[in-house]
Amino acid sequence: MLSTDTPEALLPVSWRSRPGDFVSLMTLYESNYLRLCEWLPQLADMHGEYLSAPSNDCPLYCRIEEHSRYTTTFSLTYRFDTGVGIISDPDLQVRVYYDAHMAEVLSCARWHQHGVLTSIKSSLRAQLNDRWLRNMMLNKWLEYCMERGHRFAM
């Protein structure tokens, strides 16, 4: 079950560090975990698919893909009807590590849907930088979703 006694504001974070810095990436994983603790405190008990549809934002979908003793893997996405089919965007696959108190984006499909993200991604040289980009996106997106009032009822 997600829980923590340390508010995110008290984590020692240096945003001056470069995106390729391993310590900064681990701090970002911790920050993602803390945001998820606040936003989805019941994640360990969730199964199946959930919908959050506040009046001031697009419907958001959360699908639980796998539970184990120490982890939960889920996807988080908007779904857009293009007239020729549904596009899931940004379609993040996230794994929460309960024992390590971290959350990591495993994959982010459809980078090409966002021109700015595509240009940033093409300039990245290392796997560490790619992970930084995916997880920074999750971090900011979680903040946005909480501000917009997204909630998933069990």
VMD Tcl script that builds the backbone (N, CA, C; Angstrom):
set m [mol new atoms 462]
animate dup $m
set s [atomselect $m all]
$s set {name element resname resid chain x y z} {
  {N N MET 1 A 0.842 -1.182 0.000}
  {CA C MET 1 A 0.000 0.000 0.000}
  {C C MET 1 A 0.885 1.242 0.000}
  {N N LEU 2 A 0.477 2.246 -0.754}
  {CA C LEU 2 A 1.231 3.488 -0.815}
  {C C LEU 2 A 1.068 4.272 0.475}
  {N N SER 3 A 2.177 4.678 1.057}
  {CA C SER 3 A 2.134 5.569 2.212}
  {C C SER 3 A 3.520 6.132 2.424}
  {N N THR 4 A 3.561 7.308 3.020}
  {CA C THR 4 A 4.838 7.931 3.325}
  {C C THR 4 A 4.642 8.977 4.405}
  {N N ASP 5 A 5.684 9.204 5.160}
  {CA C ASP 5 A 5.633 10.225 6.196}
  {C C ASP 5 A 6.372 11.492 5.793}
  {N N THR 6 A 7.097 11.441 4.688}
  {CA C THR 6 A 7.896 12.577 4.265}
  {C C THR 6 A 7.198 13.320 3.140}
  {N N PRO 7 A 6.795 14.577 3.382}
  {CA C PRO 7 A 6.190 15.341 2.293}
  {C C PRO 7 A 7.202 15.577 1.180}
  {N N GLU 8 A 6.700 15.632 -0.034}
  {CA C GLU 8 A 7.582 15.825 -1.183}
  {C C GLU 8 A 8.422 17.083 -1.036}
  {N N ALA 9 A 7.858 18.120 -0.444}
  {CA C ALA 9 A 8.576 19.393 -0.303}
  {C C ALA 9 A 9.841 19.257 0.537}
  {N N LEU 10 A 9.925 18.201 1.361}
  {CA C LEU 10 A 11.095 18.025 2.211}
  {C C LEU 10 A 12.190 17.169 1.576}
  {N N LEU 11 A 11.918 16.625 0.388}
  {CA C LEU 11 A 12.944 15.837 -0.282}
  {C C LEU 11 A 14.067 16.749 -0.772}
  {N N PRO 12 A 15.314 16.347 -0.589}
  {CA C PRO 12 A 16.423 17.164 -1.084}
  {C C PRO 12 A 16.559 17.033 -2.597}
  {N N VAL 13 A 16.043 18.017 -3.308}
  {CA C VAL 13 A 16.058 17.985 -4.763}
  {C C VAL 13 A 16.853 19.180 -5.274}
  {N N SER 14 A 17.775 18.914 -6.177}
  {CA C SER 14 A 18.503 19.985 -6.833}
  {C C SER 14 A 18.111 19.992 -8.294}
  {N N TRP 15 A 17.213 20.884 -8.675}
  {CA C TRP 15 A 16.755 20.942 -10.060}
  {C C TRP 15 A 17.819 21.560 -10.959}
  {N N ARG 16 A 18.932 21.961 -10.361}
  {CA C ARG 16 A 20.040 22.454 -11.168}
  {C C ARG 16 A 20.853 21.298 -11.744}
  {N N SER 17 A 20.633 20.104 -11.223}
  {CA C SER 17 A 21.385 18.969 -11.757}
  {C C SER 17 A 20.954 18.707 -13.184}
  {N N ARG 18 A 21.866 18.140 -13.907}
  {CA C ARG 18 A 21.591 17.843 -15.299}
  {C C ARG 18 A 20.668 16.637 -15.400}
  {N N PRO 19 A 19.830 16.603 -16.433}
  {CA C PRO 19 A 18.926 15.467 -16.613}
  {C C PRO 19 A 19.637 14.126 -16.683}
  {N N GLY 20 A 20.876 14.083 -17.064}
  {CA C GLY 20 A 21.591 12.827 -17.175}
  {C C GLY 20 A 22.178 12.327 -15.877}
  {N N ASP 21 A 21.934 13.009 -14.790}
  {CA C ASP 21 A 22.511 12.656 -13.498}
  {C C ASP 21 A 21.685 11.541 -12.842}
  {N N PHE 22 A 22.328 10.429 -12.475}
  {CA C PHE 22 A 21.643 9.270 -11.900}
  {C C PHE 22 A 20.946 9.610 -10.579}
  {N N VAL 23 A 21.606 10.360 -9.715}
  {CA C VAL 23 A 21.012 10.722 -8.420}
  {C C VAL 23 A 19.753 11.555 -8.627}
  {N N SER 24 A 19.792 12.460 -9.571}
  {CA C SER 24 A 18.607 13.272 -9.860}
  {C C SER 24 A 17.469 12.422 -10.404}
  {N N LEU 25 A 17.794 11.411 -11.204}
  {CA C LEU 25 A 16.765 10.524 -11.728}
  {C C LEU 25 A 16.106 9.741 -10.600}
  {N N MET 26 A 16.900 9.250 -9.657}
  {CA C MET 26 A 16.338 8.516 -8.520}
  {C C MET 26 A 15.467 9.437 -7.656}
  {N N THR 27 A 15.860 10.684 -7.515}
  {CA C THR 27 A 15.056 11.661 -6.774}
  {C C THR 27 A 13.739 11.908 -7.495}
  {N N LEU 28 A 13.780 11.942 -8.819}
  {CA C LEU 28 A 12.567 12.096 -9.604}
  {C C LEU 28 A 11.644 10.892 -9.412}
  {N N TYR 29 A 12.203 9.673 -9.379}
  {CA C TYR 29 A 11.402 8.479 -9.099}
  {C C TYR 29 A 10.730 8.589 -7.729}
  {N N GLU 30 A 11.445 9.081 -6.740}
  {CA C GLU 30 A 10.870 9.274 -5.404}
  {C C GLU 30 A 9.758 10.306 -5.431}
  {N N SER 31 A 9.966 11.384 -6.154}
  {CA C SER 31 A 8.938 12.413 -6.280}
  {C C SER 31 A 7.695 11.857 -6.961}
  {N N ASN 32 A 7.873 11.059 -8.009}
  {CA C ASN 32 A 6.729 10.421 -8.678}
  {C C ASN 32 A 5.968 9.528 -7.706}
  {N N TYR 33 A 6.690 8.789 -6.888}
  {CA C TYR 33 A 6.061 7.915 -5.894}
  {C C TYR 33 A 5.224 8.733 -4.911}
  {N N LEU 34 A 5.791 9.824 -4.416}
  {CA C LEU 34 A 5.062 10.649 -3.450}
  {C C LEU 34 A 3.818 11.278 -4.065}
  {N N ARG 35 A 3.909 11.713 -5.312}
  {CA C ARG 35 A 2.723 12.260 -5.981}
  {C C ARG 35 A 1.659 11.174 -6.138}
  {N N LEU 36 A 2.088 9.966 -6.498}
  {CA C LEU 36 A 1.128 8.868 -6.631}
  {C C LEU 36 A 0.528 8.478 -5.289}
  {N N CYS 37 A 1.307 8.572 -4.208}
  {CA C CYS 37 A 0.773 8.296 -2.859}
  {C C CYS 37 A -0.407 9.210 -2.562}
  {N N GLU 38 A -0.261 10.450 -2.950}
  {CA C GLU 38 A -1.313 11.430 -2.700}
  {C C GLU 38 A -2.498 11.231 -3.639}
  {N N TRP 39 A -2.204 10.938 -4.895}
  {CA C TRP 39 A -3.246 10.888 -5.909}
  {C C TRP 39 A -3.971 9.553 -5.970}
  {N N LEU 40 A -3.245 8.446 -5.806}
  {CA C LEU 40 A -3.831 7.105 -5.878}
  {C C LEU 40 A -3.458 6.292 -4.641}
  {N N PRO 41 A -3.926 6.705 -3.463}
  {CA C PRO 41 A -3.532 5.981 -2.254}
  {C C PRO 41 A -4.025 4.539 -2.223}
  {N N GLN 42 A -5.032 4.201 -2.992}
  {CA C GLN 42 A -5.599 2.852 -3.024}
  {C C GLN 42 A -5.044 2.013 -4.168}
  {N N LEU 43 A -3.958 2.438 -4.813}
  {CA C LEU 43 A -3.432 1.757 -5.995}
  {C C LEU 43 A -3.211 0.259 -5.772}
  {N N ALA 44 A -2.682 -0.133 -4.632}
  {CA C ALA 44 A -2.392 -1.546 -4.368}
  {C C ALA 44 A -3.660 -2.404 -4.349}
  {N N ASP 45 A -4.823 -1.779 -4.148}
  {CA C ASP 45 A -6.087 -2.514 -4.091}
  {C C ASP 45 A -6.916 -2.404 -5.370}
  {N N MET 46 A -6.423 -1.667 -6.345}
  {CA C MET 46 A -7.175 -1.459 -7.583}
  {C C MET 46 A -6.953 -2.619 -8.548}
  {N N HIS 47 A -7.980 -2.954 -9.321}
  {CA C HIS 47 A -7.921 -3.995 -10.352}
  {C C HIS 47 A -8.773 -3.540 -11.525}
  {N N GLY 48 A -8.340 -3.842 -12.736}
  {CA C GLY 48 A -9.132 -3.500 -13.906}
  {C C GLY 48 A -8.860 -2.106 -14.418}
  {N N GLU 49 A -9.902 -1.490 -14.990}
  {CA C GLU 49 A -9.759 -0.157 -15.594}
  {C C GLU 49 A -10.648 0.848 -14.875}
  {N N TYR 50 A -10.143 2.075 -14.773}
  {CA C TYR 50 A -10.846 3.153 -14.082}
  {C C TYR 50 A -10.881 4.377 -14.972}
  {N N LEU 51 A -11.921 5.181 -14.791}
  {CA C LEU 51 A -12.113 6.398 -15.557}
  {C C LEU 51 A -12.236 7.577 -14.600}
  {N N SER 52 A -11.547 8.660 -14.927}
  {CA C SER 52 A -11.695 9.924 -14.217}
  {C C SER 52 A -12.135 10.953 -15.241}
  {N N ALA 53 A -13.269 11.594 -15.002}
  {CA C ALA 53 A -13.808 12.530 -15.992}
  {C C ALA 53 A -14.314 13.807 -15.326}
  {N N PRO 54 A -13.401 14.653 -14.834}
  {CA C PRO 54 A -13.852 15.931 -14.287}
  {C C PRO 54 A -14.398 16.818 -15.409}
  {N N SER 55 A -15.232 17.763 -15.057}
  {CA C SER 55 A -15.891 18.588 -16.073}
  {C C SER 55 A -14.925 19.513 -16.812}
  {N N ASN 56 A -13.754 19.775 -16.243}
  {CA C ASN 56 A -12.838 20.745 -16.846}
  {C C ASN 56 A -11.631 20.112 -17.538}
  {N N ASP 57 A -11.705 18.804 -17.867}
  {CA C ASP 57 A -10.586 18.161 -18.555}
  {C C ASP 57 A -11.081 16.940 -19.314}
  {N N CYS 58 A -10.212 16.412 -20.164}
  {CA C CYS 58 A -10.530 15.195 -20.921}
  {C C CYS 58 A -10.614 13.998 -19.982}
  {N N PRO 59 A -11.407 12.987 -20.347}
  {CA C PRO 59 A -11.434 11.758 -19.549}
  {C C PRO 59 A -10.050 11.108 -19.518}
  {N N LEU 60 A -9.681 10.633 -18.347}
  {CA C LEU 60 A -8.382 10.004 -18.121}
  {C C LEU 60 A -8.622 8.554 -17.727}
  {N N TYR 61 A -7.849 7.654 -18.317}
  {CA C TYR 61 A -8.021 6.230 -18.091}
  {C C TYR 61 A -6.812 5.660 -17.357}
  {N N CYS 62 A -7.098 4.817 -16.371}
  {CA C CYS 62 A -6.062 4.110 -15.625}
  {C C CYS 62 A -6.395 2.622 -15.700}
  {N N ARG 63 A -5.445 1.830 -16.195}
  {CA C ARG 63 A -5.661 0.388 -16.298}
  {C C ARG 63 A -4.566 -0.322 -15.507}
  {N N ILE 64 A -4.990 -1.111 -14.527}
  {CA C ILE 64 A -4.040 -1.887 -13.737}
  {C C ILE 64 A -3.636 -3.096 -14.573}
  {N N GLU 65 A -2.347 -3.235 -14.802}
  {CA C GLU 65 A -1.848 -4.314 -15.652}
  {C C GLU 65 A -1.296 -5.483 -14.861}
  {N N GLU 66 A -0.684 -5.191 -13.699}
  {CA C GLU 66 A -0.057 -6.271 -12.939}
  {C C GLU 66 A 0.170 -5.838 -11.493}
  {N N HIS 67 A -0.081 -6.759 -10.596}
  {CA C HIS 67 A 0.249 -6.586 -9.177}
  {C C HIS 67 A 1.202 -7.702 -8.768}
  {N N SER 68 A 2.177 -7.368 -7.968}
  {CA C SER 68 A 2.995 -8.376 -7.308}
  {C C SER 68 A 3.166 -7.909 -5.862}
  {N N ARG 69 A 3.909 -8.659 -5.107}
  {CA C ARG 69 A 4.072 -8.320 -3.693}
  {C C ARG 69 A 4.685 -6.924 -3.503}
  {N N TYR 70 A 5.635 -6.570 -4.357}
  {CA C TYR 70 A 6.378 -5.327 -4.178}
  {C C TYR 70 A 6.121 -4.277 -5.245}
  {N N THR 71 A 5.329 -4.601 -6.270}
  {CA C THR 71 A 5.120 -3.647 -7.355}
  {C C THR 71 A 3.680 -3.662 -7.856}
  {N N THR 72 A 3.320 -2.576 -8.508}
  {CA C THR 72 A 2.096 -2.495 -9.306}
  {C C THR 72 A 2.476 -1.804 -10.606}
  {N N THR 73 A 2.016 -2.357 -11.720}
  {CA C THR 73 A 2.225 -1.744 -13.021}
  {C C THR 73 A 0.865 -1.333 -13.568}
  {N N PHE 74 A 0.787 -0.098 -14.058}
  {CA C PHE 74 A -0.469 0.397 -14.603}
  {C C PHE 74 A -0.198 1.320 -15.777}
  {N N SER 75 A -1.225 1.543 -16.590}
  {CA C SER 75 A -1.115 2.502 -17.688}
  {C C SER 75 A -2.023 3.680 -17.383}
  {N N LEU 76 A -1.621 4.829 -17.892}
  {CA C LEU 76 A -2.352 6.071 -17.663}
  {C C LEU 76 A -2.385 6.803 -18.995}
  {N N THR 77 A -3.589 7.153 -19.467}
  {CA C THR 77 A -3.681 7.779 -20.791}
  {C C THR 77 A -4.981 8.544 -20.970}
  {N N TYR 78 A -4.944 9.448 -21.907}
  {CA C TYR 78 A -6.156 10.023 -22.489}
  {C C TYR 78 A -6.438 9.206 -23.738}
  {N N ARG 79 A -7.692 9.183 -24.181}
  {CA C ARG 79 A -8.045 8.519 -25.434}
  {C C ARG 79 A -8.750 9.543 -26.317}
  {N N PHE 80 A -8.230 9.719 -27.516}
  {CA C PHE 80 A -8.772 10.698 -28.443}
  {C C PHE 80 A -9.342 9.992 -29.664}
  {N N ASP 81 A -10.571 10.383 -30.046}
  {CA C ASP 81 A -11.193 9.839 -31.254}
  {C C ASP 81 A -10.749 10.698 -32.429}
  {N N THR 82 A -10.018 10.115 -33.358}
  {CA C THR 82 A -9.495 10.855 -34.506}
  {C C THR 82 A -10.424 10.797 -35.709}
  {N N GLY 83 A -11.528 10.096 -35.585}
  {CA C GLY 83 A -12.416 9.912 -36.718}
  {C C GLY 83 A -12.120 8.632 -37.480}
  {N N VAL 84 A -10.882 8.163 -37.383}
  {CA C VAL 84 A -10.498 6.899 -38.025}
  {C C VAL 84 A -10.076 5.876 -36.984}
  {N N GLY 85 A -10.182 6.244 -35.726}
  {CA C GLY 85 A -9.825 5.331 -34.648}
  {C C GLY 85 A -9.466 6.095 -33.383}
  {N N ILE 86 A -9.266 5.349 -32.330}
  {CA C ILE 86 A -8.925 5.924 -31.038}
  {C C ILE 86 A -7.403 5.932 -30.877}
  {N N ILE 87 A -6.870 7.064 -30.434}
  {CA C ILE 87 A -5.447 7.172 -30.124}
  {C C ILE 87 A -5.310 7.359 -28.620}
  {N N SER 88 A -4.498 6.527 -27.995}
  {CA C SER 88 A -4.155 6.680 -26.586}
  {C C SER 88 A -2.907 7.547 -26.512}
  {N N ASP 89 A -3.016 8.674 -25.813}
  {CA C ASP 89 A -1.914 9.613 -25.801}
  {C C ASP 89 A -1.896 10.355 -24.474}
  {N N PRO 90 A -0.838 10.369 -23.722}
  {CA C PRO 90 A 0.499 9.908 -24.026}
  {C C PRO 90 A 0.737 8.436 -23.730}
  {N N ASP 91 A -0.178 7.752 -23.120}
  {CA C ASP 91 A -0.112 6.301 -22.919}
  {C C ASP 91 A 1.151 5.869 -22.167}
  {N N LEU 92 A 1.235 6.292 -20.921}
  {CA C LEU 92 A 2.370 5.948 -20.068}
  {C C LEU 92 A 2.136 4.604 -19.386}
  {N N GLN 93 A 3.172 3.792 -19.309}
  {CA C GLN 93 A 3.142 2.577 -18.503}
  {C C GLN 93 A 4.054 2.846 -17.310}
  {N N VAL 94 A 3.478 2.751 -16.106}
  {CA C VAL 94 A 4.177 3.130 -14.878}
  {C C VAL 94 A 4.288 1.927 -13.955}
  {N N ARG 95 A 5.446 1.776 -13.337}
  {CA C ARG 95 A 5.616 0.735 -12.319}
  {C C ARG 95 A 5.937 1.411 -10.994}
  {N N VAL 96 A 5.175 1.023 -9.961}
  {CA C VAL 96 A 5.389 1.519 -8.603}
  {C C VAL 96 A 6.126 0.440 -7.826}
  {N N TYR 97 A 7.204 0.836 -7.168}
  {CA C TYR 97 A 8.004 -0.064 -6.333}
  {C C TYR 97 A 7.728 0.300 -4.875}
  {N N TYR 98 A 6.883 -0.483 -4.217}
  {CA C TYR 98 A 6.469 -0.161 -2.850}
  {C C TYR 98 A 7.625 -0.234 -1.864}
  {N N ASP 99 A 8.487 -1.223 -2.017}
  {CA C ASP 99 A 9.592 -1.397 -1.067}
  {C C ASP 99 A 10.644 -0.304 -1.207}
  {N N ALA 100 A 10.876 0.190 -2.406}
  {CA C ALA 100 A 11.881 1.232 -2.638}
  {C C ALA 100 A 11.287 2.637 -2.582}
  {N N HIS 101 A 9.960 2.744 -2.528}
  {CA C HIS 101 A 9.260 4.029 -2.516}
  {C C HIS 101 A 9.613 4.846 -3.758}
  {N N MET 102 A 9.482 4.193 -4.914}
  {CA C MET 102 A 9.775 4.839 -6.181}
  {C C MET 102 A 8.709 4.475 -7.201}
  {N N ALA 103 A 8.536 5.336 -8.190}
  {CA C ALA 103 A 7.651 5.073 -9.321}
  {C C ALA 103 A 8.378 5.503 -10.587}
  {N N GLU 104 A 8.346 4.623 -11.587}
  {CA C GLU 104 A 9.115 4.823 -12.815}
  {C C GLU 104 A 8.231 4.620 -14.032}
  {N N VAL 105 A 8.389 5.468 -15.023}
  {CA C VAL 105 A 7.719 5.270 -16.304}
  {C C VAL 105 A 8.525 4.246 -17.093}
  {N N LEU 106 A 7.898 3.119 -17.397}
  {CA C LEU 106 A 8.567 2.069 -18.166}
  {C C LEU 106 A 8.559 2.374 -19.652}
  {N N SER 107 A 7.439 2.936 -20.109}
  {CA C SER 107 A 7.339 3.274 -21.526}
  {C C SER 107 A 6.362 4.415 -21.705}
  {N N CYS 108 A 6.552 5.101 -22.789}
  {CA C CYS 108 A 5.669 6.204 -23.166}
  {C C CYS 108 A 5.470 6.102 -24.666}
  {N N ALA 109 A 4.332 5.596 -25.069}
  {CA C ALA 109 A 4.052 5.421 -26.492}
  {C C ALA 109 A 3.702 6.756 -27.130}
  {N N ARG 110 A 3.877 6.784 -28.411}
  {CA C ARG 110 A 3.417 7.921 -29.216}
  {C C ARG 110 A 4.130 9.228 -28.931}
  {N N TRP 111 A 5.441 9.174 -28.717}
  {CA C TRP 111 A 6.183 10.434 -28.568}
  {C C TRP 111 A 5.951 11.319 -29.786}
  {N N HIS 112 A 5.785 10.701 -30.950}
  {CA C HIS 112 A 5.671 11.481 -32.176}
  {C C HIS 112 A 4.410 12.323 -32.232}
  {N N GLN 113 A 3.469 12.113 -31.337}
  {CA C GLN 113 A 2.263 12.932 -31.309}
  {C C GLN 113 A 2.552 14.352 -30.823}
  {N N HIS 114 A 3.680 14.554 -30.169}
  {CA C HIS 114 A 4.028 15.853 -29.607}
  {C C HIS 114 A 5.339 16.318 -30.219}
  {N N GLY 115 A 5.275 17.347 -31.069}
  {CA C GLY 115 A 6.457 17.824 -31.755}
  {C C GLY 115 A 7.578 18.242 -30.836}
  {N N VAL 116 A 7.259 18.938 -29.750}
  {CA C VAL 116 A 8.292 19.401 -28.830}
  {C C VAL 116 A 8.990 18.213 -28.171}
  {N N LEU 117 A 8.217 17.219 -27.730}
  {CA C LEU 117 A 8.817 16.053 -27.104}
  {C C LEU 117 A 9.655 15.262 -28.099}
  {N N THR 118 A 9.216 15.193 -29.342}
  {CA C THR 118 A 9.987 14.487 -30.354}
  {C C THR 118 A 11.339 15.147 -30.563}
  {N N SER 119 A 11.349 16.477 -30.624}
  {CA C SER 119 A 12.623 17.163 -30.844}
  {C C SER 119 A 13.552 17.006 -29.648}
  {N N ILE 120 A 13.005 17.008 -28.442}
  {CA C ILE 120 A 13.830 16.801 -27.252}
  {C C ILE 120 A 14.374 15.377 -27.255}
  {N N LYS 121 A 13.495 14.414 -27.537}
  {CA C LYS 121 A 13.908 13.009 -27.503}
  {C C LYS 121 A 15.002 12.723 -28.522}
  {N N SER 122 A 14.906 13.339 -29.695}
  {CA C SER 122 A 15.907 13.059 -30.712}
  {C C SER 122 A 17.275 13.611 -30.329}
  {N N SER 123 A 17.320 14.572 -29.425}
  {CA C SER 123 A 18.606 15.126 -29.018}
  {C C SER 123 A 19.216 14.367 -27.835}
  {N N LEU 124 A 18.478 13.454 -27.260}
  {CA C LEU 124 A 19.006 12.700 -26.127}
  {C C LEU 124 A 19.947 11.608 -26.608}
  {N N ARG 125 A 21.059 11.436 -25.891}
  {CA C ARG 125 A 22.062 10.478 -26.334}
  {C C ARG 125 A 22.061 9.197 -25.516}
  {N N ALA 126 A 21.563 9.231 -24.307}
  {CA C ALA 126 A 21.736 8.069 -23.435}
  {C C ALA 126 A 20.394 7.599 -22.886}
  {N N GLN 127 A 20.355 6.350 -22.489}
  {CA C GLN 127 A 19.167 5.755 -21.872}
  {C C GLN 127 A 18.761 6.522 -20.613}
  {N N LEU 128 A 19.721 6.965 -19.847}
  {CA C LEU 128 A 19.447 7.717 -18.617}
  {C C LEU 128 A 18.668 8.988 -18.933}
  {N N ASN 129 A 19.056 9.676 -19.986}
  {CA C ASN 129 A 18.353 10.899 -20.372}
  {C C ASN 129 A 16.941 10.606 -20.855}
  {N N ASP 130 A 16.758 9.491 -21.555}
  {CA C ASP 130 A 15.433 9.102 -22.008}
  {C C ASP 130 A 14.528 8.817 -20.805}
  {N N ARG 131 A 15.067 8.126 -19.818}
  {CA C ARG 131 A 14.291 7.852 -18.605}
  {C C ARG 131 A 13.947 9.146 -17.874}
  {N N TRP 132 A 14.897 10.068 -17.846}
  {CA C TRP 132 A 14.647 11.364 -17.208}
  {C C TRP 132 A 13.454 12.057 -17.875}
  {N N LEU 133 A 13.450 12.097 -19.178}
  {CA C LEU 133 A 12.391 12.769 -19.919}
  {C C LEU 133 A 11.026 12.139 -19.645}
  {N N ARG 134 A 10.943 10.807 -19.723}
  {CA C ARG 134 A 9.662 10.118 -19.473}
  {C C ARG 134 A 9.160 10.383 -18.064}
  {N N ASN 135 A 10.054 10.328 -17.102}
  {CA C ASN 135 A 9.637 10.477 -15.704}
  {C C ASN 135 A 9.359 11.920 -15.330}
  {N N MET 136 A 10.031 12.863 -15.959}
  {CA C MET 136 A 9.693 14.268 -15.741}
  {C C MET 136 A 8.307 14.555 -16.296}
  {N N MET 137 A 7.985 13.937 -17.430}
  {CA C MET 137 A 6.649 14.100 -17.992}
  {C C MET 137 A 5.600 13.578 -17.017}
  {N N LEU 138 A 5.817 12.374 -16.458}
  {CA C LEU 138 A 4.882 11.831 -15.475}
  {C C LEU 138 A 4.754 12.765 -14.291}
  {N N ASN 139 A 5.857 13.261 -13.783}
  {CA C ASN 139 A 5.846 14.121 -12.608}
  {C C ASN 139 A 4.970 15.352 -12.832}
  {N N LYS 140 A 5.168 16.008 -13.955}
  {CA C LYS 140 A 4.393 17.214 -14.260}
  {C C LYS 140 A 2.950 16.879 -14.605}
  {N N TRP 141 A 2.731 15.736 -15.251}
  {CA C TRP 141 A 1.375 15.342 -15.609}
  {C C TRP 141 A 0.571 14.997 -14.358}
  {N N LEU 142 A 1.188 14.325 -13.391}
  {CA C LEU 142 A 0.494 14.022 -12.137}
  {C C LEU 142 A 0.073 15.307 -11.439}
  {N N GLU 143 A 0.961 16.275 -11.412}
  {CA C GLU 143 A 0.634 17.569 -10.808}
  {C C GLU 143 A -0.562 18.200 -11.527}
  {N N TYR 144 A -0.539 18.178 -12.841}
  {CA C TYR 144 A -1.628 18.720 -13.642}
  {C C TYR 144 A -2.938 17.992 -13.356}
  {N N CYS 145 A -2.913 16.661 -13.343}
  {CA C CYS 145 A -4.129 15.869 -13.111}
  {C C CYS 145 A -4.732 16.142 -11.743}
  {N N MET 146 A -3.882 16.278 -10.736}
  {CA C MET 146 A -4.388 16.591 -9.397}
  {C C MET 146 A -5.028 17.967 -9.377}
  {N N GLU 147 A -4.400 18.943 -10.024}
  {CA C GLU 147 A -4.949 20.300 -10.079}
  {C C GLU 147 A -6.285 20.344 -10.813}
  {N N ARG 148 A -6.444 19.500 -11.816}
  {CA C ARG 148 A -7.687 19.468 -12.597}
  {C C ARG 148 A -8.787 18.670 -11.907}
  {N N GLY 149 A -8.476 18.022 -10.798}
  {CA C GLY 149 A -9.495 17.294 -10.050}
  {C C GLY 149 A -9.709 15.854 -10.475}
  {N N HIS 150 A -8.757 15.271 -11.192}
  {CA C HIS 150 A -8.899 13.861 -11.574}
  {C C HIS 150 A -8.830 12.973 -10.346}
  {N N ARG 151 A -9.772 12.028 -10.250}
  {CA C ARG 151 A -9.812 11.026 -9.194}
  {C C ARG 151 A -10.377 9.734 -9.768}
  {N N PHE 152 A -9.883 8.621 -9.283}
  {CA C PHE 152 A -10.397 7.314 -9.714}
  {C C PHE 152 A -11.103 6.678 -8.530}
  {N N ALA 153 A -12.421 6.473 -8.661}
  {CA C ALA 153 A -13.203 5.853 -7.593}
  {C C ALA 153 A -13.079 4.341 -7.693}
  {N N MET 154 A -12.978 3.690 -6.548}
  {CA C MET 154 A -12.879 2.227 -6.526}
  {C C MET 154 A -14.283 1.630 -6.577}
}
mol reanalyze $m
mol bondsrecalc $m
mol representation Tube
mol addrep $m
